[in-house]
């Protein structure tokens, strides 16, 4: 497989969006990268594909901007770029929730890394002995093709439905440790912060999302494939393009 696919995001205040858009697009085009970069006042969200050399050069260029110096992309491989073109888009939010009070840049919710989560799942509880509950924050078409064992799934049509769903179901989480998860970490970060705002005390996000979990573990406690937002449709637990791309 000759194409390197990366995804990454960071919540960081950006006030030079038109100029930044032009710089990102110019650099990606020069490196023959394909994919999508979303820019918003709250940060950056990117999905890119290209040769190993081109990806490494872009990441080095990105890291040269102090605002993005700590971004660690998630990687997978494919035989060809799973994008038809290169786009850099300006958005109101890099992940739409429509809750202005949720501002991840002001302080992240606690995160649990992949290896710790795998251990918790094997134990059935966290290190303090609290029952563990996995919460899927993705949309219905994503959850249909893969999920963690026994995860709560609200069958959302879009992420904007998450606040209403969680507000109507708070009793389920009483006394439990909740780990919210999503594909790459961006949705579950906002979800965990919102749950904290609701007064839920033992809430974590899965750091790096499902993709990081599959990258760093043997995939135990995960069943099925992981939906991705490109022409691959989904990746299997080894992060290779799945044989099927539809639920």
Secondary structure by P-SEA (a helix, b strand, c coil): ccbbbbbbcccccccaaaaaaaaaaaaaaaaccbbbbbbccccccccccccaaaaaaaaaaaacccccccbbbbbcccccccccbbbbbbcccccccccccccccccccccccaaaaaaaaaacccccccbbbbbbccccccccccccccccccccccccaaaaaaaacccccccbbbbbbccccaaaaaaaaaaaaacccccccccccaaaaaaccccccccbbbbcccccccccccccccccccc
